[in-house]
Amino acid sequence: MKKSLVIALLSFTAICLPAQTLKDSFSNPPDEYRPHTFWVWMNDLVSKKGIKDDLDAFKKFGLRGTLVMLVGGHGDGNMTTPHGMANPIKPVSPEFFDAWKYAAEVSAANNMTIVSQLGPGWCHSGGPWIQPKDAVQHLAYTDRTVRGPVKRAMFRMSREAAGKGIGFVSAISSTDNVESITIDLGRYAAGVSRVDIHPYYHEMIEGFGFPLRFKLEIADNPEFQNAVVLADYTARDFRNPKNKVVSFSGNPEKYGFEHVRYVRFTSVKNYHYTKDNKDRYFIALGGIQLFSIEGTRVSMRTSSTAASSTGDLSELDKAASADKKEGGQKNNNVDASDIILERPGYEHFTRDIAVVAFPKASVIIPGKVIEFHPDADGRFTWDVPEGDWIVRHYAIRNALAYNRPAPEGGRGLECDKLETSGADRIWEGMVGKFLSQSPHLAGKTIKGVEADSWEVGNPEWSKSFRDEFKRRRGYDPVPWLMAYKTNQVVGDEELSARFREDVYLTQTDMFADNFFSYMRDKCEARGMEFMTEPYTGPFDPVRCGGRTHIPMGEVWASGECLLTLRWASSAANTYGRKAVGGETFTGRWNDGAWRTDPYALKRIGDLSFCNGLNRIYLHAAALQPWGDNKKAHPGMPMRCWGTMFLPGQTWITPGREWVDYITRCQHMLSQGRAAKDIAFIMPTLDWKKTTPGGTHKLYDYDLLSEELFINEISWSDGYFRLPSGARYRILILPDTKGKSSVEFLTKLQSLINSGGIVFCQDKPRRAEGMRGYPESDLMVKQLADEIWGDCDGKDVRARDLGKGKLIWAKTWTQEEDLETRWYINARPPKRAFWEEAAHTTRWSPALLAALGAWGWSLMLMSSPPAASPMRSADARKQNAGCAKAMTPSHGYTGLRITVIYTLLPTRPAMSSTQRSSFVFPAKKYRCGMRKRTNNTGWKGMIREVRQRLPCR
């Protein structure tokens, strides 16, 4: 089979338009193929004048539309922008929604489009309207240890948050200092009748950090004159409370003052442990709660001061480890006659999941796990069997995942992506309001909704997760929960790992169905498109990208993240999507921040096209709130982030030629279907470790999701085929790590028997997860033996099966394709992602030599066909932009090279000087920065252009 690699801009299986129509549209491509830009609204720096002037400038620059992103200082203090602008518009206010409506109306008048972020911040699915119950949820639990036998032991689930109130952690000291905390009730002063002290909860040591000697006082004045002492243990040690709440009561009628405003807790003998043979002292309290005589908690809105406080709970983990290792206070059994089950999740608790009991052992047998069903008051009884038992209360809690970097007024909890109710809540808070104000523009000017980066907390559980797990995996997860996020072994180590696989599979299934597909359907019902960068979450990017209308990737100005475009283009090709979006030319302080220009960007842009991109979203342009004010040029950026496609950018006017070039590329790359030789299956499990790499990248390939492989792919007439129209000669299996599913292997066997050629890297030995276990293991082994036979990758490396063939190939190492490798290696010496600028505008010498030997040449910017530097007559015949595939015998031996060059309307003859300026005019394209770049001199760049593109 011939090797093939697309290293320029275009590869088609078919051109959808007639030749003349294609040529005309290539010269004057439709506006829908023009690039868009991220349009960043910074904090409250928004004005209608700025909106109007920015959109007019974008129109002149040749852009199709904008993607509005709200950004501010929450989550990134450097995004804070103090200013003195009159009448700023606070995000998510009525004035803000009116400004957004105005932006949509101006876009419509300019024949442009506008897309909204799902929520404020580039971590995007949160806002102040998200309530804790609809937010990202994490699993939490609390434990009680009981010793049996005990008849009819009484248990009660606490309705109070475990260990909360006014928490306190002192500094860790080498001396036993006096530590104190004072609580001020302020205007909530009341007749306090009870004070509850919650020990700091630590999973290894009960009573950890609780002081040995202390005093508790209440008063109506900050000097504590005539204070009432509720507890005084300064003369003797207080018993270890373990994890029980310690309560102290008083009689307000005998205090001598009407209201209690101040409460002081003073420790005179602190918790002690040793580390490295040195004494350490500190105290830790989970919380102090105050109650009125009516039983109402009055400590919810109080303030506190303390003698010392670290607030660094990680130090407690270190202390606990030392204490447990070196013989500090030990765990003791709880008296089973009065057992309170603390509520997990502190005050962030949202929902109970289960209450279970299991023997205290290194290995838990699932069949011995007992689940309880408390009554409406949270009570139940249990005859505790002999031995030590752990009673565990499972719940879910708000994970405290916030959108970022959010503007003032726009910060809030991230919505739950595992429940459609969470998706509804985030939609209603911002996008829904946009659409309610401009319903006539939905699907026309307002083209879509975008969810950007996945950089904040991912969900672990949800209110319906248990039922969904049962439905999708076929068994109840509760008896196995002890193996999740702990080192506890349930069943055995392999079964525990299988359970964790099933948890992940359920998470990613619910993500795909209840967020990606659900958001797509919400947009589609309104004639709009849903787009996202679907990676870094608990889901495989090709499947979840395929569930959207426009799968997206990103590529930085330095060249990083090109692989994300491969994920996005694979999703588009395999799921039948026309557009492949990309956050493009994202810059930072060393290669953004006014330091670059079209000349430097074109090289990475072309590589992005080679990786499947055909809808660019330029990164980025901050809204200029003062409008087109020459005194403010070059303009206000989004800190250092982005390439600064601002109206005041010094090369913005002549840069229109580059935008036209991008438009032609995107138009051509949207015709026909991408031609790929190989489908590489991206598994749902462990997908990050199975991305193809190495020498097989000399072939062009798509990544294929497991769901399409099992449900959609077929074999006929020498190709693996998908309903999208994509077809492939070869199918490559990932490294299965010895596990697969019955459905996967059944489909694989059918495809090979029908005539398919499949490459593998290993042989499955067991089923993934525990669905149908243990019968599933037997079925996987039987199917694998039928498919692989005696093929073992050593003595036998291939096997005929039916009309097809299975080939065991060597595992490939992860490498970039040849041009990307050149791009990375040709950077300056310090080329790490966060270090020196990483530009190179040159193609590799090997490619240029190969093209030169064939009579081909690559063009930097543009030239009329009559003046084309392509020397061969055959090449000049491709002036309609069609591709010519050639197979040389030298240079890139055996590679199929596809080349396209830009066709511009015929221009008058130019002198050599004029043409050099046309390709890269020094004055017009000078980078918009206050001091010269240190990359290379501008004259040197022009000389290089003349040498590489002789104008004759």
N, C-alpha and C positions, 0 to 999 in steps of 0.2 A: 504494500500500500504506500502511496506517495505521502511524504510528510508535508504538512502545510502550516503556515503561520501567517496571519494577517498582521503586517507591521506598518501599514499605512492606514488609510481611512475608510476603505469600502470593500465589502465582500457580499455579493448577492447570489441567491439561487435564481432569482427572477426579478426583472424590472417591471413594475406594475403599469407604467405609463408608456404610450407610444413614443418612439424615438424623438420626433420633433417636439411633442409636448414636454418630454423630459428635458430636452435641451433648453426649451424656453423657460421652464420652471427652474432649471438650474441657473440660468442667467438672472431670473427675477423670482426667487423662491417665495412662496406664500408667507405672510407674516406669522402664521402659526408656528413656523419653525425658528423664529427668532429667539434668542436666549432671554431668560428672565433674570431677575436679581433678587437676592434677599434684601429686603428693605427694613432696616432695624429702627424701631421707634424706641429711643433711649429715655427711660424713666418718664418724666413728665415734660420732656422737651419736644412738644408737639404743637404745631400751629397749622391752621388752614392755609396760610400763605406758603409755609414750608411744603405742605403736601402738594399744592398746585405747582409750585416752581420745580420741585423734584420730579414730579411725573412728566412735566413738559420737557425737562432735560433728559429724562430716560427715553422719551419718545424720539428726541433728536439723536440720541446715541444709538438708536436702532433696536431698543429692547421691546419685547412683546408684552411683558407684564412684570408684576412684583409679587413677592411672597413676604407678607408682613410678619415680623417677629418682634415681640415686646421683650425688651431686655433692660435690666437694672442692677442695682447694687446688692440685692438679696441673694446670697450664695456666691457673690464675687464682689468684695468691697471695692475693688479697683474700677468697677463699673459705675460707682457713684459719681454723679456729675453736678457738683454745686454750681449754681448759676444765678443770675439776676434777671432772667427773662420774665417779662411781664405776662401775666395770664397763662401760666403753664397749665397743661391739661393732665390731670391725674388719671393714670390707667384704670380701666374698668369702671369709670365714672360715667354718668349720663353724657357729659361733655365729650368724653373719649369715644363713646359709641356714635355720637353725632359726627365726630371727626372721621371715624372709620367709614361711616356712610358717605361723607363728603369725598373721601379717597376713592370709594367705589364709583361714585358719580363722575368724578374727574377722569378716572380710568375709562369709563364707558364713553365719555366724550372724546377721549384720545384714541378710541378703538384699541384699548389695552385691556389686559386681564389682571385680576387680583386674587391672590390665594391667602388664606388665613392660617396661622398656626393654630393648633388645637387649643392651646392655652398659653399663658405668659411663660417666657423663658425658652431657651433652646432645649432644656429638659422639660417637657412640653405638656404634660397631661395633668396639671394641677392648677389649683386656684383657690382663692379664699372661700368659694362657695362649696367646696368639697367637704362634707361632714365626715367625722372619723369612721362611721359605719360604712361609708362608701369609698374609703381610702385603701391604700395598699395594706394588706394584712399579713402579719407574721405569726407563727405558732409560738405559744408560750405555755409554761406549766409551773406548778408549784408541787412540792412533795411533802408528805408526812410519813414518818416511819413508825410502825406499830408492831408490837410483839404479841403473838398469840400463844396459847388460845385465850380468846375473850368472847364471852357470850353476849350477843346483842349489843355490840359496841355502837355508840351513837356518833354519827358524823353530821357535821353541818357545814355547808359551803358559805364562806364569808361573803357578804355583799359589799364589804369595804375593800378598797384597793390595798393589796398586800404591800406593807412597808411604806406607805406614802403619808403625806402630810408635809411638814417642814423637814426635809432631809438634811443631814449634816455629816460631813466627813472631815475630820481634822487632819492637819499635817502630820506626817510620820516623823517622830523625833527620837533622838538618842537618850533624851531625859524625860522623866515623867512630869510633864508640865500640867498646870491647871488649864482645862479646856472648858469653854462655855459657849452657849448659843442663847440669844435673846430674841423672843418673838414679840412683834408689835402688832396688835390687832387693829390699830388705828381707829377709824370710824366704826369698825365692826366690834368694838369693845362690848362685852356682854358678861353676864353672870356665869362664868366658867365653873362647871361643877365636876368635870372629869377631864383628865389628860391621859391620852394613850401614847405610850412609847413603843414604836415598832422597831424591833431589831433589824439591823441591816441583813438582807437576805443574801446568803452565799450558798451555792449548791454543795460545797464540800464541808463546811463547818457551821454548825448551828450556834447562834449567839456570837458569831464572829464580830469583833469590834465593839461589843457592848462593854461599857465601863464597869469596873468593880465597885467603886465608891462614888457617890454623886449626891446632889441635892436638887430638888425641884421646887421653885418658888413662883408665886404669882403676886402682882401688885398693880396699883393704879398709877404709878409714877416710874419714870425710867431709872431713878436712883434706888428703887426697891426699898424705900423707907416704909416701915410698918408692913413689910411683906408677909404673906401667909405662906408657910412651908407645907407643901402637900406631901413631900417625901424627903427624908434625911437619912441617907445611908453613908454618911461621911465617917462614921466610927467603926463600921463593920462592912464586910464584903456583901454585895448583893448576889444572890444565887444566879447562875447562868439561866437566862430566860429561854435559851435555845431560839426557836423561831416563833415563840408565843408573844402576843401583845401583852405589854405590862401596863396596867391601868392604875391610876391614882385619883382618888375622889376627894372632894371637899364640900362644905356646906356654905353656899353663897350668903346665907342669912347671918353667918357668924364671921364674915371676912372683915367687917368694919369699913368697907367701901362698897359703892353701888355696882361699879363695873370693873371687870378685869380687863386691863389693856395690855399688860406686859407679862410674859412668862419667861422664866430663865431656868435653863438646865445647866448645872455646873458639875464637871467631873474632876475629882481630886485624886483619883487613882485609876489610870487608864488601862485599856486593854494592852496586854504585853505579849510579845513574841520575840524570838531570837532569830537572827540571820547572820551567817558568817561569824558565829560566836559573839555577836554584838546584840545588845538589847535594843528593842524598838518599841515605841509607845504611840498609841493613837486611839481615837474612838470613832465609831461609825454608827449612825442611827439611820434606819430606813425612813423614819418619819415621826413627827410629833403632831398628834391630832388633838384639837380642843373641842369640847362639847359643852353646850349650854345646859341649864337645868331641865329644859324641855327635851334634851337629847339631840338637838340640832348641831351639826358640825359647824364651827365658826372659824376654822383655820384655813379656809379655802383662799381667801384674798388677803393674806397677811404678808408682812415683810419680816425679815430676820437679819440679825448681825451675829457674827461669831468671832471668837478670839483668833482662830486660825482655821483655814479651810483650803484643802487642795482642790476639791471637786474632781480629782483624778481617780476614778474608780479602778483604773487599771492597776494602780499601786496596791489596791486591796487584793487583787488576784495574786500578785506576787507575794504579798504578806501571807495570804491564805496558804499558798504553796509551801512557804517556809514553815508556817505554823504546823501544817499537817505532817511535814517531813521531819521536823525537829522537835515535835512533842509538845505542842501547845495545848489549848483546851480541846477536848475530844467531843465527838458526837455522842449523844445519849438518846435513849429511846423516849418517845413521847408517851405520856400516860394515856392509855387508850380509853379511859373512862370519859374524857371530855375532849373530843378531837375536832378542831376547827380547820377546815381546808381553806387556805388563803386563796384569794382570787388572783390568778396570774395576770401579768401585764401591767401591774401598777394601775395608775389612773387611765392608762391607755387601753384597758380591757374593752372589747366590743361584743364578744359572744362566747358562750360556753361551747366546747366541742365534745368532751367526754370526761368521765371520772372512772379511772381504772385502778385495779390493785394487782400486784404481781410479787412473787417471792424475791427477796433481796439476794441476787446471785449474779455471777459474772456472765452467765448465759441465761436468757429468759426463754422459756418455752411458750410459744404463742397460745397453745391450748390451755395454759394455766393462767392466762390473763383474764381477770374478772372485770366486767364492766357494770357499773352501777347506774341506776336511773333515779336520781333524787326527785322528791316531790316538789310542789310549787314553791315551798319555802327553802328548798335546797337541802333537805334532810333525808337521811337514809340510815338504816341499821345493817350491821353485818356481823355474822359470827366469824370472828377472825380465826383462821386455822393456826395450828402451832407453827412457830418460827417467826422470823422477821419478815415483814411485808412493807412494801412501799405503796402508799396510796397517792396517786398522781392526778391532779386536776389540770386537764388540757383546756386551753382557750385560744382565741385569736385576739390580737391586739393591733391597734393602729401602729404601723411600722415607723411613723414619723418621717416618711419620705416626702420631701418638699420639692416643688419645681424650682429650677434655678437656671441662670441668674435672673430673678424676677424683679420687675420694677416695683417701686413703692405702691402698695395697694393691690398688687397682683400676686403676692406670694401666698401659697396655700398648699394643702396636702395633695399628693399625687393620687389620682383615682385608681380604684381596683380594676386591673385589666382582666381578671379572671371571671368577672361578673358583668353582664350587659348593663346592669343598673349603674355600675361605675362609669361605663362609657356614656350612658345617658346623662349622668350628672355633669361630666366635663363638657359635653356638647352644649347643654342648656346654658351653662354659665357665660360662654363667650360667643361661640360660633352661632348658636341658636339666636342670640340677640342681634348679631350682625344680619342674619338672614331675615329676621322679623322686621327689620327696618328697611330692607331693600329686597323684598321677595321677588320683584320683577327682574332683578339682575342675577338671581341664582341660576347657575348653569350657563350663563351667558358671559357677563363680565366677571362675576364671582365664580371662578372656575373650580375651586377645590379647597381641600383642607390638608394640612401637612403636619405630621408628627415627626419631630426631628430626632435628637440624640437620646439614647437610652442610657443615661449616666447616673440615675438615682435608684433607690431601692426597688427591687423586684419582688412581686408577691410570692408567698409560700403557700398560703391556704386561703379559703374563702368560705362564705356561709354555705354554699352548695358543694364544696369540694368533696366532702365525704360521699355524697350521693353520686357525683360525677365519677369519682374513683371507682365505686362499685360497678357503675354501668360500663365504664370503659375498660377496667382491668379485671372485673369479674370476682372480686373478693373485697372484704372489709379492711380498710387500712388501720383501724384503731388498735387491734392486737399487735401491730407491728410498729406503732408510732415511736416506741422507745429507741428504735434504730435510726431515727431521723435527727440529724444535727447533733448527734452524740457519738460516743465511742461504745455505747452499749451494743452487745451482740444479742440478736433475737433469732432463735432457731440455730443458725450458724453464720459464719462470716459471709459466705456466699449468698445465703438467703437474705441477709441484711442488706447486702449490696444490691440484690435484685429488687428489694422493696424500694430502695432509694431510686433505682432506675424507673420504677413504676410511678413514683411521685413526680419525677421530672417529666415523664411522658404525659402524665395527666396535666401537669402545669402547662406544657407547651401545646397540648391539644386545646385546652381551654383558652389559652392566649390566642391561638389561631382562630378559633370559632367565635369567641365572645368579645374580642377586640378587633383584630384585623378584618375578619370577614364582616363583622357587625358594623364597623365604621364604614367599610366599603359600601355596604347596602344602604346605610343612612345617607351617604353622599349620592349614591346612584339614584335613590328615590327623588332627589332634588336636581338631577341632571348634572351633578358635580363629580369630581374625581377625588379619591383619597390616595395620598402618597405618604411614604415614610421611609426612613433609613432603618430597616428591620434587623438590627444586629446588636450584640452585647447584652441581650436579655436572655431569659431561659427559653429560647426557641431557636430553631434553625432558620437562617435568613432566607433561603430560597423558597421554602414552603410559605413562610409568612409574608415575604415580599410578593409572591404570586397571588396571595389573597387580596392584594391591593390593586388599584388601577394603574399606579405608576410606582413600581419599585425603584428605590433610590440608593445610591452609594455616595461616596464623597472622595475627593482627591484634593490634596493640599498643594499649594504652589511649589512645595519642595518635592513633590512626587510620592509622598506617603499615601497609603490607604487605597491604592489602585485596585487591590483585591476586592474591595467592597463593590466596585463597579462590575466586577465579574459576577459577584453574587446577584446584583441587581439585574444585569443583562441576562443571566441564566434564568432568573425568575420570569422575566418578560418573555424570553424566547420559548420557554417550556409551558408557560401558562397562557400564551397567546396575547400578551400585552404589546402594544405598539411602541410605547415610550419607555425609555430608560433614563430616569432622572439622576442628577448628580449635583450635590453641593460642590462647587468647583472653584479652584484657586483660593482656597482658604489659606490665609497667611497669618503670621505671628510677628513678633517684634523684630525678627531678623530677615524675613522675606516677605512680610506684608508691610503694614505701617509706612506706606508711601515709598517703598523701596523697589518696586517692580513696575513692569510695563508690558504691553502686548508682545514685544519681541521676546522677552524672557518667558512669557506664559504660553506662547504658541506651542512650544515643544511638549510640555506636559499635557496641553490640551489635545494634541494629536495622539499621544499615547492613550489618553482617556477615550478618545473615539475608537481606538483600536481595541479597547476593552469593553466596547459595547455602548458607551454613552451616546445618546442622541437628543437629550434635552437638558441643556445647561442652565443651572441656577447660580449665577455669579455670586461670589461671596466677597464682599457685601457692600452695601451702601447705607450709611446711617442717615436718617431723616435730618435735613438741615432746617432747624426750626426758624431761623431768621430769613429763610428764603434765599433767592439768588442775590446775595449780597457780596459784591466783589471784595469788600474789606474783610470778609470772613473766609475767603478762599485760602488754601484749597478746601477747608471745611472741617467739620467736626466728625471725627471717626468713632468707631466702636472700639475705643481703647486702641490696642495694636492689632485687633483681629480683622483679617480680611485684606483684600487687595485694593480697597478704597475706590470703588466704582462710583465716585461722587460727582455731582455736577461741577464742582470746582477742581476736579482732577485736571492737571495741566495737559494731559494727552487725550482728554475725553472727546474733543471734536474730531481730530484725525483718526482716533481709535474706532470711528464708525466703520472704516475699511475692514478692520479686524472682526468686528461684529458681523459684517456682511459675509465674511469668510466662514465664520462659525455657522451662520444661517444656512449657507449652501451645504456645508458638511452635514448639518442636522437634517436638512431636507433629503439629501441623498441617502443618508443612513436610516431614514424612516421608510424607504421604498423596499418592496420585496420582503424577503426573509433572510435572516442571517444563516450562512452556510457553515455548519460545524461538522467535524468528522466524528467526534467522540461525545458520548454522554457519560459523565462520571457521577455516580450516585452519591448524594450527600445524605448520610444517615441522620435520623432524628436524634439518636443518642450519639454522644461523642463526636459531633460534626466538626468541632474546632480542630480535632486532631486528624481529620481525614481529608482535608483539602488537598487536592492533587498538587504535586510538585515535581521538580526534576525534569528529566529528559523528555517526558511525554508532553511537556508544555511546548514542544516544537510542533505539536498538533493543536488545532483550535478545538475547543471543547465547551460544552455547557455542563453545569452542575444540575442534577436532576433530583428532586425531592423523593423521599420514599413513597409518599402518598400518590404521586403521579406514576411512579414505577409500578406499584401494586394495582392501581385502579385504572390507568389510562394507556400505558405504553403497549404497543403491539409490534409484530414483525411481519413485513411483507415486501416482496420484490427487492430483497437485498438491503433493506433498511429497518432499523428500529424507528417507529413512527409515533408521533403524538397528535392528538386532535388539534393542537395549535398549528400544525403544519410543519413543525420541526422534525428533522429526520437525522439519523446517525448511522454510520457504518459499524461502529464498535461501541460496546458497553463495558465500562470498567467498574468493578465492585470496590468499595472501600475496604480497608483493613477492618474486618468485623470484630476483631479481638475475641474471636471464638464464639460469638453469639449472633443470633438472627431470629426471625419470626417464621412461623409456619406459613403465613400468607406470603412473605417475601420469597421463601424458597420454592413454594408452589408456583409462583409467577415466573421465577427464574428458570425453573425446569421446563415450563411450557415454552418460553422464548427460545431457549437453546434447541429444544426438540424441533421447533419450527424453522430453524436455520440461523439463529443469531450467533454471533461471535462475541464471547464474553471473556474478559480478563479478570482474574482474581488475584488476591494477595495472601489469602489464608482460607481455612476451611472452618465453618461454624461447628461448634461442639454442643451448644446448648441453646435454649430459648432465651430471649431477653426478657427480663422481668419475671413475674410469677403468674401471669395470666395462663390458666389451664395447667399449671404445674401440678404433678410431675409428668402428666401425659404429654405436655408440650415439648419437654426435653426429648422424649422418645421419638416424637414425630419429627423434630428438627434433625436428630441424629439419622433417622431413616432416610429423610429427604436428602440430607447432605451426602450420605453414602451412595445414594442413587445418582446424584449429580457428579460428585467428584470421583467415585470409583477408586481406582488405584492412583489417581493423580495426587501427588504429595508435594510438588514443588521442588523435589530433589531428584529422585531417580526418574520420576515421570512428571513432565511439565505441561502436558497437553492431553486432552481426551476428547474424542469424537462422541457426540451424544445426539441421537436422532439425525437431523439434517445440519446441526450446528456443531460448535466446538467450544470447549472451555480451555483456557490457557492460563497457567499459573505463572505470573510474571514476577520479577524482582520488585521489591518495595522501592519506590522512588524517594530520593531526598528532596527536601523543599528548596527550590531555587526559583529565581525570577526568570521570565522569558528573556531572550537575548538582548532586546533593546532596553527593557527595564533595567536589566543588570548593568548595561552600559550607562544608562542614565544615572543610576545610583553611584557607580564607581567613578564617574567623571566629575563628581562634585568636589568642592574645596576639601582640604584635608580634614577639617572638623565638620563632619556631615551628619552628626547625630540629629535626631528629630528636633530636639530643643536647643541646638547649638547654632552653628554657623548657617548662613543662608545656603540653600542647596540647589541652585539653578545650574543647569547647563542647557544651552540652546542648540547643541549639535547632535546630529545623528551619529551612530557609531561608525568608525572608519571601515569596519568590515562590510556594513550595509552599503555605504557610499561607494566602496570599491566594486562591490558586486553590481550595483546599479550602473555605475560608469562603464563596466565591461559589457553590459547589455545594451548600452546606448540610452540608458534612462538617467534622469536626474531628479532630485527632490527640490521643490520650490519652497521658499520661506513664506511668501505672502501671496503674490498673485502676478499674473501677466496675461495679456491677451494671447489667444492661441497663435496668432501669427508671429509673435515674438517669443514663443515658448522655447525654453532652453532644452527641451527634450529633442534629441538629435535624430532619433530613428524615425523613418516615415511611418512605420507601424504605430509608433507611440503618438505621433501627431494626429493620427486618425481617431484617437480617443478624445477629441475635443468636446464631446457631449458629456464628459465626466464618467463614462463607463470604465470598467476595470479591465486590465489586461493581465492575465496570469502567465507567468513564464517559469520555466524550470531550467535554471542554468546548470552548468557543469563545474562551476568553481564558486569561490566566495561562500555564500550560504548554500552549500551543496545540498540538493534535494529538497529545498524549501520552495513553497509556492508563494511568491511575492505579489501582492495586489497593491497597485498604486493608483491614486487619484490626485489630480491637481485642480486648482481653482480656476474657473472661467469667469472673467469679468467682461462687461461690455467693452467694445473696442474703444481705445483711447487715442487721442492724437499722438503723433510721434513725439518722443521726449528726448532730450539730450541725456548724456550719461549722468550728469550731475542731477538733473531733474528726476531721472528714474531711480537713482540711489535714494533721493529724498522721498520718493513715492513709496519705496519699499520700507525705509526706516528714516523718516525725516527727523534729524536730531533736535531741532527746536520744538517741533510740534509734539514729539513723543517724549520729551524730556520728563523724567520721573517727577511726580508731584511731591517733592520733599525739599526741605529748607537747606540741606547741604548735599553735596554730590555723593552719589553712591560709590562704594569702594569695590564693586564687583569688577568692572572693567571700564575703561574710559569710553565715552560716547564715540569719539573718533575711531577708537579701535573696533567698536561694534560695526560702524559704517564700513570700515575697511574689510571686515570679515564678510559682510553682506556682498560687497563688490566682488570679493574673491570667489564666494560660493555661488553667486548669481550674476555672472557677467551679463551686463545689459548691452545687447547689440542688436 
